[in-house]
Amino acid sequence: MVKISVIIPLYNKEKHIKETLDSLCNQTVTDFEAIVVDDG
């Protein structure tokens, strides 16, 4: 079971999503889910 959910609202920032997800993947916690909400 996933213990951490990270919600990323995204509105006109498509250029930054790769950097955001890379940063998230480089965290020490590895048991998480990422939820990207377009037009958030």
C-alpha positions as CSV (number, residue, x, y, z in Angstrom):
1,M,0.0,0.0,0.0
2,V,1.3,3.4,-0.9
3,K,1.9,5.6,2.1
4,I,2.5,8.9,0.4
5,S,0.6,10.6,-2.4
6,V,2.0,13.7,-4.1
7,I,-0.5,15.7,-6.0
8,I,1.0,18.1,-8.6
9,P,-1.4,20.6,-10.0
10,L,-0.3,21.7,-13.5
11,Y,-1.6,24.8,-15.4
12,N,0.4,26.1,-18.3
13,K,3.7,24.8,-16.9
14,E,4.4,21.9,-19.2
15,K,8.0,23.0,-19.5
16,H,8.6,22.4,-15.8
17,I,6.9,19.0,-15.3
18,K,10.0,17.0,-16.2
19,E,12.1,18.9,-13.6
20,T,9.4,18.4,-11.0
21,L,9.1,14.7,-11.6
22,D,12.8,14.2,-11.7
23,S,13.1,16.0,-8.3
24,L,10.3,13.8,-6.9
25,C,12.1,10.6,-8.1
26,N,15.3,11.7,-6.5
27,Q,13.9,11.8,-3.0
28,T,14.9,9.3,-0.3
29,V,11.3,8.0,0.1
30,T,10.6,5.6,-2.7
31,D,7.1,4.3,-1.8
32,F,4.9,7.0,-3.2
33,E,2.4,7.8,-6.0
34,A,2.4,10.9,-8.1
35,I,-0.8,12.3,-9.3
36,V,-0.5,15.0,-11.9
37,V,-3.7,17.1,-12.4
38,D,-3.8,19.0,-15.7
39,D,-5.5,22.4,-15.6
40,G,-5.2,22.3,-11.8
